[in-house]
Amino acid sequence: MVKKISIPSEDVILNALNHEIRREVLRLLEKSEMTYTDLLDHFAISSGKLNYHLKLLSGFIDKDDEGVYILTELGKRVLSFLNDFNRILSQDERPLLKKAYLSQVGENKSFLHIRYVGGIFIKIILLVAIVLYIIVFSVMFAIEGVDLSRLWPFYLMLIVFAAVGFTWAIKLYGPAKRFTKKIDKLIEES
């Protein structure tokens, strides 16, 4: 007796549509068949990333004997559903869509806020890690009896690098935070 496998179709479809590159692949293939190279040139991403997205579109797209990608019937139907979905959203629902978006990115912070302000924190953490890394190795060298006086140019360069990096991050933090607040306010008002 063959056991039927229950496939969560909503999950499969939503996962396929979950990334803008995969949605764009479907839209491109709706217009015309494309080779792997055509797709790679269109997106200007690494071949590894493209392979990943194409793999997740299996069943929605197919490759013929000549290596040309085409939409399957399922792909056409899902793309039709996506186009219909975008058409039926009313103007009254647009603010609710924005609210949903902001809640999904966490603490009502937009992607811009996370990208720019969060990016500054990551850079500061990396600078601190580099400084700690050098200190630990200096202590290890000192314990081994290595003459650290020969490394003074390296330490001087490290101090300058860290000072410039910290200064840059501190100066950029305020403007980045103000910029993202302005953009978020414009998005909410529109």
Beta strands, then each sheet from edge to edge (+ up, - down):
strand 1: 34-35
strand 2: 61-63
strand 3: 68-71
sheet 1: 1+ 3- 2+
end
